[in-house]
Amino acid sequence: MGDQPVSTPPAEHLDLMLRKVDAAQRAGFKYLTIGQHFLYQDFRWLQPIPLLARLAAELDDDVRIGTTVLIGPLHHPVQLAEDLATLDIITRGKLVVGIGTGYLEHEYEVFDRPYKKRYSLLEEQIELMTQLWTQDRVTFHGKFWQVEDRPTHIHPIQQPRPPIWLGAMKEQGVRRAARHGDVWTITPQQTIEQVEGLIDLYVDERRALGLPLTKFPLRRELQVADSFDDALSDFANVARGKYVSYAGQGMGLLDKERVEREFLENVKDHVLLGSGEQVRAQITEIAGRLPIGPLLIRPHWPGMDAAQTEAYLQRVGREVVEPLADLESVDFAAATV
């Protein structure tokens, strides 16, 4: 679940979110997630923790809710740990914590955080939050934050803590995800070939630390239509403007000039496109190459109304989710060399 043009009235925006939750669950989706931005240009991002607390009231028993991703270093770890522990309680232990550094330098400037130290901030933050979630008293002496023998009063339902998903696009980030998270969340802009080249690094890091291997959440854009060409055209109609915005604001792996000039060529190697049969085949092929768990897709692009989003979710549920409900991906042994 994502952003919406600021021209959309706030009450209408909330109604859109509630209708998405209902339609997604009826279509068979099992994870509902949202990201985060501050003082964003042209599009409104409702802040994830209060929004997810509201949406938690709508959850079916077998559906989880999560942040993908929180911009961790912009938050004080004590407040963030207590907010997230509270959200885990509200959801009765259904929370997934997707967290990362973001990519917009101006957000760090507003919060007076050093952008160049964002990765060190994130690592220390996760370490301190884990102690706050798992210990009765905490003493912590870090480079950025200090806690001297203080009691903790809000622990999450999930023990020892909610799952932590860390997004990463390059080698250093993948190693960081292996060390500090439970899984590496594969971003939508990475091709399968790029991911295959990084899996061994992740596995080696986890094994060296004696940590278990859990299948990766895979984020992908997806468009189903009557044919591949129709899906490609439909995707361009709804997504081109947002991709240009991403590239213009510095998102890695996207080149602004190429997105504007050759949108379809720039995106089709990492977007699931085609008829239901074609998309199912693409997902099945990925599952035969990568050890993936949840597949996260975006059902709504800014400017789509609630009826369009509901229709999209119904079609994807009918043609993709339900037929692939029992699909299992390869394990790590088959995906590594």
Disulfide bonds with the S-S distance in Angstrom:
none
